[in-house]
C-alpha cells in the first residue's frame, strides 16, 4: 500500500484532538506515522468512528452510503485523531487506516 502524506488544513472548530497544524501523517503497510511517532498496525485500535450518511444515485437507483468523517485511534495511552475535513487527502487516509485496522487477523 503506498504511503499518503497529509498536512492539516484550516478549520478550527474540528481541530479538537488533532496534532499541531502541519503535522505530517503517513500510512504504509507497516503502520501509521504521526510526525516523528510511528505506530505499527498491531499496536493501534479503533476507539471511535464518526459517520455521515448520504445518498448516491447511479443508473436510476439510489443507494445510501456512510462516510467516515473522523476516526479516533489509540495506541496504549496515546490518542490519535484522523479527521477527513482537516487532512489533505483525508478521505483516502482514513479509508486506508480503516481498512487496515478492520482487516481480519492473519493466521
ABEGO torsion letter per residue (X at the ends): XBBBBBBBBBBAAAABGBBBBGBBBBBBAAEBBBEABBBBAAABBBABBBBBBBBBBBGGBBBBBBBBABBBBBBEABBBBBBAAABBGAAAAAAAAAAAAABBBBX
